[in-house]
């Protein structure tokens, strides 16, 4: 969030914290960027302090100091909250900020292990074509390859922390009162149809950036969330550029690349001779404002869902993880001035989601259902 003052004017909002159980790093480093360590700490350390917080809030409510806790809303991977909800007899809504596809895949990690598809036998499987195997064991995913799954499944470790973390979370999904997705049905129709057959209470309310645009701003402009600080100075530079002329490069807040990958991407960008805006941590820009700027004509990213959904799910061009500057240059030119780029922009216009998030649209109505059918159900 943007500091405690972000909540000025919200008299009914209270912000509480629990310890993360991590040892602070030296200097300016942020240990929360070590995702495996953070995931391991979540599994081992978060349940007890979170339960103690709920107990404290319950006691404060009994004393008439605060309203009672009536429902939990948690990130779908924070599965310890499901156990806490059970212990305190509270309904819980899981929120999936990533794609519904990632949720569906997490449900089938155990299946992939049972079929011997993961973990990889050895590192040669990274380059011998094995990752091009098409998966037929996950309903709702067509023409999906092993390489299309999240990177951490490429481990050779049978006890990989990230895989175990995801499986542990997926085993608890069915205990949630409802699950909310940052997508809309038309965007991931096959995936959502598969999930609807597995869970009784699912709601698609995305894309959230578009839904937020339907909310009267007043105090809301002070709110936001990011793992890093945001910087808006680049917006002035974008104003000086021609419409559709700038390549926007942003690999998100947690993606880590090797120095060699960074160098190859940098040279590829330079060689294509197109103006580009490359956001490198720690100061992220406000992604939606940049992606909505008329000067942006292409987007180079790690395919994080927040970034993808903000650019309205353009059909992309894949760059192999073995990055080469010549390929980067070729694909950027293809995106910015090629026929394939024109077709992708047309597809993006067709998939544009405003009608779903406008009042009366599916996502807008689904959010209303979440409030009435889950949050207010007990009343």
N, C-alpha and C positions, 0 to 999 in steps of 0.2 A: 504494500500500500504506500501512499505518499505521505507518511508521517501522521502523528496523532492529530494535527490540525486539520487533516483531510475530513474529519468527522464533525468539525464545527458546524453547528446548525442542526445536527441530527441528535436531538435530545433523547431519543429512545434507542440510540445505538450505543452498545458497550463493547469494547474491544479487549479480549482476554488472551493471554498467551500461555503456552506450556513449554518446558525446556525440550530442546531437540536431542539432548544426550550426546552431542558431538563436542569434541575438543577443538577450541578455536585455533586456527592456523596463525602463523606469525605474519607480521606485516599486514598488507592490505588484502590478502587472499580471503576468499569466501568459501568455507568448507561445504556450504550447501551446494556448491557446484560439483562436488564429488558425489555423483548420483548413487553409485553402489553403496558408499558409506552411509549416505542419507537413508537409502532404502533399508539397509540393515538396522540402522538406528530406529527407524519407524517401527520395524517388526519387534524389536527388543524393548524399546524404551517409552513408547508413546501411550500405551494403553493405561498404565497406572496413573500418570499425572492427568490424563484426560478424564479418567473416572473420578479422580479427586476434585477436578474442576467442576464436573457435573454435580458432585455431592455438595460442594460449597455453594453452588448456585441454587441447589434445592433447599439448603438450609436458609439461604438469604431470602428465598421466596416464601418459605414457611414463616419467617420473621416479618414478612410484608415489605422487605426492602427492595425487591426486584420482582418482575413478573416471573412465573414459573417457566421452566424450559418445557416446551410442548412437542418439539420435533427437532431432529438433527438433519442438517444438510452437509454432506461430505463429499470430497473428491472420491471417485470410484476406486482409486488405489489406496486410499487411507482406510483399509478394511478393518483396522482396529476399532474404528468408530461403530461398526456394525455390532461387534461384541459388546461395546459399551452401551449401545442402544438397547440390546437385549437385557443387560444387567440392570438397567434403569427403567425398563418397560416403556421405552420411547419409540415412536415411529421414526424411520430414517429414510431420507431421500439420497440416493447416490447421484452425483453429477459427473458426467463424462465430458470433460472439456475437449478431449481429443476426438478423433473420428469414431463413428459407430463401428467401423471396420476394425479399429484397434481393440475395441471392447470385445468384439466377436472372436478375434484372434486369441486374445488372452484366455477366453473360455476354452480354447482348444490346444493350449500349450501342452497339457497333459497327454492329449491324443497324439500330438507330434512326437512326444517322447516315447509313448507306447509303441508307435509305429517305427521307431528307430531313426526318425528323420533328424532329430536333434538329441543331444549335442553332436557337433561335428566330430568325426572320427579323429581327424588331425587337421593341421593348418593347410594341407594341400587341397582340402575340400573347398577352400575359399577361392581357388583359382582354376580348378579342374572342370568347371562346368556343373558341378553338383548343385549349386545354388539356383540353377535354371530349372530344376525339377518343378513341374506344375503340381499344385496341391489339389487333391480331389476329396479330402477328408473334412473340409470346412464348408458347410452349407452356406450358400449366399455369396460365395467368392468364386467368380469365374475367371479362368485364365490367370490365376494367381500363382506366382512362383515363390519358392522359398526365399529368394533374395528380396522379395517385396515386403517381407515381414520386418519387424523392428530389428535394428542392428545387433542387439544383444543376444539374439538366438544364434549368432554365428560363433558362439563360444565352443571350445572343446572341453570345457569343464562341466562334468555331470552334476556338480553342485553349484552352478553359477548363481550368484546372489540375486541378480535381476530376474532370472527365470523363476527361481523359487519365490521371490517376492510377488511376481505377477500371478503365479499359480495359487498362492495362498489367498490373494485377494479374490481371484475368480471363484474359488471354492465357496466364498461367502456371498457372492452377488445375489443368489436366490433368496437370501434372508432379508433383503432390502424391501421396504414398503413400496418404493417406486424408484425408477431410474430415469434420469433426465439427460438428454443428449444435445450437444451443441452442433446440430445438423438439421436437415429437413428431409422429409421422406423421399422426395423426387431425386435428391442428390445421391442417396445411398439406398435406393429402393430395394434391391435384392438383399442387402445386408439387414435392413430394418425388417423386411418380411421374415427373414430367418429368426431374428431376435423376438419379433412379436409372437412367434410360435413357441418361444421358450420362456417368456416372462409375461405375467398378467398385466403389469402396470408400467408401461413405457411411454415417455413423452418426448417428442422432438420439438425443441424450442429455438433452433438456430436458423441462420448464423447470428450469434449474440451481438456482434458489432452492428448489424442491421436492426436488430430488435431494440438495441439501446437508442438508436436514432429516433425511435418512436416515443421515447420517454421525455417528458418535459425536463429540461436541463436544470434550471434553477441551481440548487446546491450540488447537483451530480457532477458538475465539471471538475470539482475538487477530488473526485474519487477515481481510483484506477488501481491496477495491480500489475506488478512486474517483479521479476527476480532482481532486476538492476534498475538504476536510475534512468530517467528518460531525458532526451535532449531534443529540442525543437528547432535549433538554429538552422538546420539544413533546409527547412521549409522555405526560407528566404532564397536560398540558392536555387531551389526547384522552380521558383517563380520566374527565374530568368531563362528557363529552358523551353524549347518548343514542345508542343503537345506530343506525347508518345515517343519522345526521343531519348529518355533516360532509362538505363538499366538499374534496377534497384536490387542490391545484394544484401541479404540478411540471413545469417545462419542461426538466428535465435539466441536464447539466453543460456542454453545448456549444452549445445553441440560443441564437441571438441574435435579440431582437425590437426593433422600433423603440420609442421613447418613446410614440408614439401608440398602438401596439398594447397596450403595458403599461397605459396609462391607460384604454383602452376595456375591457380585461379587468377591471381593478380596479373600475371603476364598475359593470360588469355583475355582478360578484360582490357588491358592496355592495347593489345594487338588488334582488337576489333574496332578500335577508334570510335567508340560510342561513349558519350558522357555517362558516367555511372556514379551511383551513390552507394557506398559500401559501409554498412554499419558494423563496427567491431566493438565488442564489449570493452569496458564496463558500461559506457553510457549509451543505452539503446535509444533509438528514436521512437516516437509514437507510431507504430506500424500502420494502423488504419489510416491516419492522416496522410502518410506518405503514399500508401497504395492507392488511395482515392485521388491523389493529385493528378491533374491532367497531363503533366509532363512525363509520367511513368508509362513506359511502353513495354517493359518486360520485367520479370521477377526471377532472380536466381536465389534459391533457398535450399535448405536441407529437407524440405517438405514437411515441416512441422504443421500441425493442424491449424493452430491459431493464424499462422501466416497464410496458409493455403485458403482457409475459409474467408479471410479478409480480402483476398484477391479474387474471390468468387469462383474458386475451383476451376481455374483454367486447365485444359488438358495440356500437360507439360511434356518437356523433352528431357529424357533421363541422361544424366552424366554419370559415367561409371565411377566407382569410388577410387579407382586407380587413375586419378585425374591427370590429364595432359593438357598443356596450354593450347595446343593446336585444336583439340576437340572443344575446349571451352570457347575459343574464338569462333569456330565453325558453327556451333550450336547457338551462340548468342546472335550471330548474324542471321541465322535461320529464323530465330524467334523475332528479331526486330524488323527485318526487311524481307524475309522470305515468304513464300506462299503458305508454308506450313504455319507460320506465325499468324498470318491473316485468318486462317481457318480456326486456329485456337482462340483468337479474339472473338470471332463470330460465335464459337461454342460457348465462350464465357458469357456473352450477352444473352444467349438462350438460357443459360443456367442461373442467371442473376436472380437473387432470392427476395427482392423487395416485396413481391406479392405475398410471400409467406409471413413476413414480419410486419406487414401493415395491419392496422386494425381490421379484424375479420379474416385475416390470413391464417393458415394452419398453425404456424408456430406461435403466433399471437394468441390464438384460441387455446392452444395446448398449454401455454403458460398460465392462462386463466384456469384451465382444468387442474393443473398442479396445485394451485392455490385452493381451489374449492374442493377438489376430490381427495387431496392428501393433507395439506397444511391445516385446513379448516374442518376436516372431516369429523373430528371429535366433538365439534361444537354443533 
